């Protein structure tokens, strides 16, 4: 049925892709559904009690202030906490004045798109890439310039070629355990991309929501460390603490702080003041590293369990990434299987996942599946893998029979 308002929608709006993930999540919310679909942190580790205590302390002590309008840049003590933590962790020299608190890191993507993109502008993206970024940018009518991801990061020759042959406004990238692939840029690729940034004046929008949940190996520095004058580095408290707070942050080159705040003001005036105070109280009255260690141990167990179950129950030709952080495993299917066809049969049997096409701009992705492991118990992972394996083998048999009878 046609929407009665359809003819009034702008071209900008019409260009925003639908979120297949959100549609899947509506189905996946059924109590009997095993969901590997959403990029959801495990609610078992939400610090409910501690946040309740912080909320009570903040409202009792400063209710008149925290419930009032606030400055657009965000709570200064919270920005100080962010600067101190990452200066210490990565050897940076961030000043609180260069940080803006956002309504989740998703808002950073929208504000940056609003600031920089004019119709037809070239935006370099990883292939595949985060659907939320495609949605945030597509409304401003860019020309996406995809770059293949390898096991150690993007194709650097391709990035250099695009910078030489096109007018590129910026590159959007997720160097740490990328959504959807789980791939992490190695040290060499981090140095190479920042060298390209310096050579061509390429701005990098570095989306880094998973940097605190690495469960194996050593932390690698953000791209911001190498070329802070060319990097907009954005992170989130959604994976560290809880997504419902809608708290994120972005570190900006000094010349972009005021323009970013101006663009943000047109959206929401300021991020949620109460959430900022509650979060800051929580972070300064609890041991965040102990909390994160619990998350890392659990996610590692769930990730390794899913990898093992993939090997046990899915066809042997199915390939998967092996992340050391984040929340996703990326499957590559053999020829003859199609993720878009599989998802509906799997949902009918009680398992949801996201087909790969959602993460591409050119219609690719039929041979890929994004699997979330962070929000599932090991028992559910095994049950879900058994179902997916049965569906895959059944579809393959049907196609063989059809070919033989044709």
N, C-alpha and C positions, 0 to 999 in steps of 0.2 A: 504494500500500500504506500502510495507516494505521500511524503510529508507535505502538508499544506503550506509550509513555510519554505520549501525547497528553493523556489525561484528567488527568494530574498537573500539566501546565503551568499557570502562573499566568495570570490575565487580563492582567497587565502584559506578560508575555512574548508572549502571543498578539497583542497590539496592535502589536508591532514589525514593520514591513513587511520583506518579503524584499528582499534586494539583487539586483535584476536585473543590476546591474553586475558583481557577483562571479560570477554564473552565466555572464555573457558572457565574463569574463576567463578562466574555465576553458577555454572554447572558443578564445578569442583567443590562448592560450598555445601553440597548435599552431604549429609552425615555418613552415607555409605560409600562415598567416593574416595578412592586413593588418589591424591593429587600430587603430581610432580610438576605442576604447571606454573604456579606463581613464584616469584622471587621473594619468598616470605622467610624472614628469620623465624627461628623456633620460639614460640611463645613461652615454652617452659623456662626460658632464660630471661624473660622480661623481669626487671627488678620491681615487681609490683609493690611490695611492702616498703622498700626504700624510697620509691618515688612518692608513695602516699605520705610517708613521713616528711619528705621534702616539700610536698605541696602544702601540707598542714603548717609546717614551719614558715613557709613563705607567706601564705595567706594570713596567718596569725600575726606575723611580725611586720609585714609590709603590704598588706592588702590594698590600701588606698593607692599605692604607687604601682604595683604590678598589674592592677586591673585598669590602669589609665593608658592613654596613648603614649607611645614611646618614640625614641629616635629611630631613624630609618636604617642606620648602620648596624644597630644591634647592641646588646648589653656589653659594656666595656669589660667587666670582669670575665665574662664568658669568652670574649675575644682574646683576652690576656691568657686564659687557660689554654686555648687552642694554640696560640703562638708559643707559649712555653713548652707545651708537650711536643710539638713537632720540631721546634728548634733543638730540643734535647734529643729527640729520637733520630733525626736525620742530619743534624749539624747545620741547620738553617739559621737565618737571621731575620725572621719574620717580625714585623712590628704590628701590634694590634690595630694600628691605624690603617693597615692595608688589608684588613679582614672585614668582610660583611657577613652578617648572619642572615641566612635565607630560610625560606619555608621548604626545607628539604633541598637536596642538591638538584632536584628536578627544576626548581625555580631558577637556579643559575643558568641552566640550559636555555630556558625561555628568555630570560633577560639578555643573555649574550646574543641570542638570535635576533632579538628586537633591536639591540644596539648596532649590529654589524651587517645583517643580511638585507640586501635589496634584491628584487626579482632577477633571477638569472645568475646571481653571484655563485662562484665556485666554492664549495665546501668539501674538503677532503674528509672521508670517513673510512673506518675499517669495514671490511666485508667478511663476515657479518658484523652487525653493530646493534646497539641497544635500541629497542623499539621506541622507548620513551624519548630518546634524543631525536629520532626521525619525526615523531609527532611534534615535538617542541619546535623544530626547525622548519618543517614542511609548510607550516602556515605562512612563512615569510617568502615562499616560492624560490628556494635556492636551486642551484644545479649541483646535485650530489656527484662527487668524484670518488668512487669506491677504490679501495686498495686491499688486495688480498692479504689475509693474515696467514703467516706460517707458524710453526710450532714455537718459534722464539720471538715473534713480533711481526710487524707489517713489512711488506715488500718495499724496501728503502729506494730501490731504483725507480719504482713506480711513483713514489712520493716526489723524488727529485724531478722526474719527467713532468709530473703535473704542475709543479712549481714553475718550471721553465716554459711550459706550453699554455698555461691558463693563468688568469688573474684569480688568485685564491685568497679568500678573506681569512679563513682559519682552518685548522684541522681539528676535528673532534676525535679524541682517543681515550681508551681505557687501558692504561699500561699494566695495571695490577688485576690479574684474574678476571679477564674481560667477560662481560655479559653480552652475548650468550655463551661464548666458546670456552671460557675458563683459562684461556691462554694468557701468559705473563711475558711481557717484554724482558729479555735478558739484559745484562749490563751493557753489552756491545750495542744492541739495538737502541737502548736509551741514549747512549752517547751519540750514535749516528743520527737519530732523529733530532736531537738538540743541535747538532752541527748543521743539519739542514735548516733548522729554524733560524740559526744565526746567519747562514749564508743568504737565505732568501727572504729574511724578515717574516717568516711564517709564524703567525700566532698559533699557539696550541691551547685548546680547551681540554684540560686534563681532568677527566672524571675519575675520582678515586674513592669510591664508597667502601671498598673491601680491604683497605690497607691495614686494618686492625684485626683481621680475622685470618691471617696466615697461620696455618697449623703445621707446616713443615718448612725447613730451610731458613735462610737469613733474609731479613727485610732488605728490599732494594729501595734506593732513594727515589723520590718523585722526579719527574722531568723538571719540575720547578727548581730543583736544586742547581741544575746546570745552566738554565737561561731564564732567571726569574723575570727579566724584562719582557719576555715573549710568552710567558705561560700564565694562564688563568687556571688555578688549581682549586678544584672543588671537592669537598668531602661531605660526609653525612654522619649523623648520630643514629640513623635508623638501624644500622647493623650493629653498632656498638651498644646501644641502650634500648631504644624501641622506636619503630617507625611512626606510631601514632602521635608522637611529639611533634612531628614535621619540622625537625630542626636540622639544618645543614649550614655550610659555611663555604666561602670562597676567598682565596688569597689572590690579590690583584696587584699588578704593577701600579706604582703610585699614580701614574697619569690616568688610570682607568677607574680609580675608586669613586670619584665624584660622578663621572658619567654613569657608572653602574648604579649608584644610589639613585640618581635621577630617573633612570629607566625602571628601577624597582619600585620607586614611589608611585609610578603610574599604575602599578598592579595592586599593591596592597598597603601602601604607606609604610608599614613596618611588619616584621615577622611577629608571631604570637609572643607577646610580652610575658604572659604568665608561664608559658612553656620555657622561655629562656631562663627565667629566674629559678624555676623548679629544676631544670637541667643543671644549671650552674651549682645550685645547692647540693644536688645529688652527687655531682662530680667532685665537689670539694669536701664532702662528708662521708664518702665511701671509697673503697679501693677498686678503681675501675680496672686495674690490671688483673686482680684476682677474678673479677667478673668475666673479663675477656678470656682468661685462661680456661674457664669452664666451658665457654662457648667453643673455643678452638678444639678442645678435647672431644666434645660431642660431635662437632662438624667433621672432624677427621674420621671418627668412627663411622658416621653415616655415609661420608663420601667413599671410604674404602669398602663399606658394605655394598653400596650401589655398584661400584666397579666390579666387585666379585660376583654379584648377582647378574650383572650384564653378561659376564663371561659364562656364567652357569646356564642362564635361561634364554638369552637371545641368540639368534643365529650367529654362527662363528664369524661370518663375514662383516658383522656390525662392528665398526670401530668407535672408540670413545677417547676423549681427552682425559688426562690424569692430573687434575689441578691440585695444587698444594694450598689453596686458599679459596675464598669466595663461597658460592652456593650452587654452582651449576656444573653439569657434565654435558658435553656436546657430542651427540651421536651422529655418525655418518652411516647411512644405510647402503646396502648393496643394490646394484641395478635390479629393478623388478619390484622394489618396495617403494611406496610413496607415502611420505609422512602425512599429507593431507587426507589420503584415503584411510590410513591406519587410525588416525585420531578418533574418528567417529565410531568405528567399531570398538576401539578400546574404551571410549566413554560409555558405550552401551553395556560393556562388561564391567564397568566400575573403575576405570583408570583414566586419568587425564594428564596430558602433557602439552607442550607447545610445539607445533610444527615449525620447521626452520624458515619458511617463507616470510614470516613476520619480521625477520631481522635483515632482510635484503631490500634493496630499492629497485631491483631490475627483474623481479619475478623468479629469481633463483631460490633454492632452499628446499626443494621437494625431497632431497635425500638427507635432510638433517632434522634432528629433534633436540630441543633443549630440555634437559631434565634437572629439576630442583631436588637436591638431597637434604637441605637443611631443615625442612619442615616435615620430615617423615620419620617415624620409628623404624628400626631395622626390620621388625616383623612386617610392617606395611611395605617396605621396600621389596622384600622377598616376594610377598604376595603379588605386588604390582608387576614385578619383573616376570613372574610366571605367566601372568595374564598377557602381558605384552608379547612375550615369546610365543605363546600359543596363537595369538592373533596373527603375528608375523608369519609363522609357519603355515597357518591356514590360508592366508592370502597368497602366499607363494604357491601352495598346492593348487589353489583355484586357478591361478594364472597359468600354471603348467598344463592343467587339464584343458583350459580354454585354448591354449596354443596347440595342444595335441589334437583337439577336435576341430580346429579351424581348417 
